[in-house]
Amino acid sequence: MKHIWYNIANYIRECDKVFMFLCLFATSFGCVAVLSSTYSINSSARQFITQLLCMIIGFISIITISRFNYQNFGKLWPLFALVGIIPVLLTFYIGFAPGNTDDKAWLILPGNISFQPSELLKIVFIITFSYHIGRLGDSIHKFYNILLLCLHGAIPVLLIHLQGDDGTALVFAFMFISMMFVSGVKLRYFIILGSAIIIALPIAFFLVMNDDQRSRVYSLLFPTEADYLGVLWQQWRARIALANGGLFGSGLFKGPSVQSGNIPEGYNDFIFSSIGEELGILGCLCVIILIFAICFRIMRIGHKAADKTGQIICTGVFSMLAFQSIINIGMNLSLIPVIGITLPLFSAGGTSLLCTLLAIGLVMSVYMHRHSSTLYLYEH
């Protein structure tokens, strides 16, 4: 027993306590919001219990992962690649789409547990891509190596696009660009990439995007009355809920739209609007401040990392959280079309929450191995 308390004391002393508290507060806030937005509709706390269990498992994972040196994870990249890619490939054969989605991006595990492999692939990509960049060192600027990095980044983007989940594919693309930028790749390559993206946008809009995706863009730019009963229905109801909330909100379990289920996906993609109706503008500001503080802390940890690999890991996690948050909140505010992106740490979804906390564990590992003083954690 004394040995256990000794290890706990050592861990508390060495971990980033502010970072851990921010993540704990955000996930706890999210669990309460999920309970409030689902209980009246389902007359059950099942979604909340799932969220709470995944939160507990996730924080145990943070502690476990952070005790291992992140520099050793990259050496196991073939194993991680298999663990990340095989489940995604399985979705093309035995995947299923929940009732509120069109893409078969989920698997059913024993016990009737749904699992979204693309969330795990994000963690795998952060590990393998940061290791790839770290191994290149100063030779990263060679054109051949840039091509290999682009091929590495294209694999998850194309896989998830073929799955039909273009929103998550965009997250991977943003993670790739952010990690490449921080790695020190010369500016000319980004100019070439930016020019290629501009040229490809019309092609993507007319040839890659389907009719439903194009209609969402058209409706947002040039809305008609019929659109508010069709493709803009979710965002229209979300805006009404935000307006109803005012400054202080209606109170937890008291939001008219939330409790009646009039916010489509009010516990998932549109949980930000549910929070806005029940906790008001102040509740929404609290969510934004928490996400900003967590992202800021991640970049601060990356700045203190022992090597480039640690810095790139932190950049990957930062870009994943930041991009998803910006897109999700933009969807709730009708600034961008709905593309099925959840709000990290807050939206319902056990896979999403657990994998996000696994990513947090990687960042904590970077923090705890920024210098040699953490070696005593392994001593008995």
N, C-alpha and C positions, 0 to 999 in steps of 0.2 A: 504493500500500500504506500509506503514511504517513497518507493521508487516511482510509482505512478504520479504522485503529487509533485515529485521533483521534476519529472518530464513536463508536466502541465505548467509548472512555474517557469521552466526554461522556455517553453514555447511562447507563453504569454509575454515574456520579456523580449524575445527575439522577433516576434511577428509585428507587422504594422497594425497597431491597435486601432488607429483612426480609420484605416481602410476596412478592417474587419467590422468595425462598428457601423460604418456607412452601409456596407453590404447587408449586414444583419438587419438594420433599420429599414432599408429599402425592401428587402424580401418580406419582412414582417408586415410592412405597410401593404405590400402587394397581396399577401395572404388574406388580410382583413378586407381589402377591396374585392377580392374574388368571392369571399364568403357573402359579402353584402350584395354583390351583383348576381349571385346564383341561387341563394337560399329560397327566396320567395318564388322564383320561377320553377325550380325543381323540387321544392319542399324537401330538400336533402342537402346535407353538408358534404357529400361525396367529393365534389370538386375541390372544396376547401381542404379536406383531409388529404387528398392526393397531393395538393400543392404543399401542404405542411410537411408531409412525409418526404417529399422531394427536397424541400428546403433543409430538413434535418440531415438527410443523406448527403446533400450538397455541401453542407458545412463540415461534415465529417470528411468528405472528399478533399475539401480545401486544406484541412489540417494534414491529411495523409499525403497529398501531392506535394505540398510545400516543404515537407520534411526531406524530400528527395531533390537532388541537384538537377535543375532543369537542363543542364548541359549534357546529361546522360540520356535524356529522352530522345534527342535527335539521332543518337547512335542506333536506336531501335526503329528508325523510320520505315524499314520494310514491313515490320509488324504493324505499326500504326497505320500505314497505307492500306494494308489488307483489312484491318478493323474498320477503317473509314469508308472504303470503296465498296467492299462486298455487300454490306447491307443496302447501300444505295442501288447497286445493280439488281438486288433481289426485288426491289420495288417495281421493276419493269415486268416481273413475272408473277409475283404474289402480293404486290402492293394493293392497298385499298385507299379510297377517298372517303373521309368522313362526310356526313350528310350536308355540311355547309361549304364543301370545297369541291373542286372539279379535278384536281390533280391527285393521282394515286402515289402519294409521297410517304405513306405510312405503312408500317408493318404491324401485324398482330403477334405479340409474344405470348408464351404460355401464361395462363391466368387472365387471358383476355385483356392484356395490357397493350395499349397502342404506343408505338415508338416511331419517331420521325428521324430517319438516319441522317438527313442533311444537317441537323443540329450537331451531331457527333462529328460529321465531316468538317465542320468549321474548326473544331479543336484540332483535329488531325492536320488540317491544312496549316494552321498556325505553327504547329510543331515542326512539320516537315519543311515548310517553306522557310522558316527562320533558320533551320539547320542548313538548308541548301545555300542560303545567302551567307551564313557564317563560314561555310566551307570554302566559298569562292574567294573570300578575303579581298585583296587589292585587284584580283583579276576579274572582278565583277563587271568592269567596264568593257571587257572584250565582247564583240558583237555576238560571237558564238554562245557565250554564257548568258547574254541577254535573251537570246532565242530560247535557250533551255529554261530560263526562268519564266518566260512567257508561256512556254508549253506547260510547265508545272502549274501556272496560274489558270490556264485555259481548261485543264482537266475537270476541276470541280464546277467551274462555270458552265461548261457544256453539259456535264452530267445532270446538273440540277435543272438546266434549261430544258433538256430532253424529258425530264420528269414532269415538266409543266409548271414548275414553281419559279417563275421569272423574278419574283420579288427577292427570293433567297439568292438566286443567281447574281442579282445586282449587288447584294451584300458581299458575296465572294469577290466580285470585280472590284468593289471599293476597298476591301481588305488588301487585295493584291496590289493595287495602285499605291495605297498608303504605305505598305511595307516596302515596296520598291523605292518609294521616295525617300524614306528614312534611311534606307540602306546605303544611300550615297550615289545612286545611279546618276549619270550625267544628265543635265537638263535637256540636252538635245533629243534624248530618247523620249522624254515626256512631251516635247513639242511635236515629235513625229506621231506619238500615240494620240495626243489631243487632236491633231489634224485628221488622223484616221477616223477617230470617233465622230468628228463633225461631218466628214464625208459619208460615214456609214449610217448616220442617224436617219436620213430619209429612206434608205434601203431597209433598215430595221423596222421603221414605222409601217411601211407598205408591204414588205415581204416576210418579215419575221413575226411581227405582232399579229394576233388573230383579230377577228372582227369585234369581239367583246372588249379586248384591250384598247383597240382604237376608239370604240364608242365611249369608253370611260374618259379618254382624253378629250374627245370632241364635246362631250356633255359638260365637262368641268369648265372648258373654255367658252362654250356657247350653250348654256343650259336652256332647256325649254320646260314648260309645265309638265309635260309627259315624263321628262327625265327624273323629276323628283319622285315619281311613282315607280321608277325603273332603276336605272344604273346608279342614280344619285340618292336612292332611298336611304341607304345606310348613313351616308354623310349628312343628309338633311336631318335625320333623326338625332344624330350625334350633335349637330349644331344646336338643335332645339334644347337638348339636355344641358349643354354647356351654358346656354342663355338662361335656362331655368335656375341654374345653380347660383348665379349672382356672385357676390363676394364671399359669403360664408357657407353657401350650400344648404340643402334641405336636411342634412344630417344622415349618418349611416343608417341603412335599412329604411330610409324614408324618401328616397328620390322617386318621384312619380313614374318617370320613364324607365328608370332602372328596375324598380320593383315590379312593374307591369310587363317587363320584357320588350318594351318599345324601342330599345336600342339594340339593333341586330349585332350579335357578337359583343355585347356590352361587357362581358367578362374576359374577352380575348383581344381581338384587334382594336376594339373601341373601349377598352377599360379606362383610357384617359378621359373620355367623355363621361363615363359613369362616375369617376372620381370628381369630375367637374360639377356634376349635378348634385352630388351628395356632400361634397366638401368645398365646393365653390372654387373661385379663382385662387384662393389661398392654398387649397389642396393641390391644385394643378401646379402652382409655383413651387410647392414643397417637392413634388415629383421631379420637376425640372431641375431644381437645385440639387437634389440627391443624385440624379444622374450626372449632372455637371461635376459635382464634387468627386464622385467615383471615377469618372473619366480623367479628371485633373490629377487625382491621386495615382492612377495607372501610369500616366505620362511622367509624373514625378519619379515613380519607381523605375521606369524605363531609363530616365536620365541618370540614375545612380547605378544602373546595371553594371555587372563586372565585365561584360563583353558585348559585342554587337548582337549576338544571338539573343541575349536577354532583352536588349533594347527592341529588337524586331518582334519578339514575342509580345511585349507590352504594347507595341504599336498595333499589332494584329488584334489584340483584345480590345484596345481602345477604339479602333476603327469599326469593329463589329458592333460594340455597344452604341457608339456615337451615331453611326449611320442608321442603324435600326431605330434608334430613338427619334432622330430627326424625321425619318420617313413616317414612322407611326404617328407622331404628333401632327405632322403635316397632313396625313390622311384624316385625322380627327378634326382638323381645322379647315378641311376642304381646300387645302393649298396644293395638294397633289392627288392623283387618282388612287383609288384603293388597289393595293398590290399584295395584300395578305401578309404584311409584316407586323409581328407582335411587338409589344413594348417590353424590353428586357427587364427581368426581375419583378415585373408587375403583372403582366398578362398571365391568364390561366394557361397551363400546359406544363405537365411534368417534365417532358423531354427538354423543352426550351429552358426551363428554370435550372434543371440539373446540369445541363451542358454549359449554361452560362456560368454556373458556380464552379464547374471544372476549369473553365477558362480563368476565373478569378484565382483558382488554386495555382495555376501556372504563373500568374503575376506574383502571387505571394511567394512562390518558390524563387523567383528572380530577386525579390526583396531580401529573403532570408539567406541567399547565397551570394549577396553582393560583395562579401569579403569573407575571410577565412574564420571569423569568430563564431560562426554557426556550427563548426565541426563538432563541438561538444554535444550537440543534439544526438549524435549517433553513438556517443560513448556510454558505457554502462558502469 
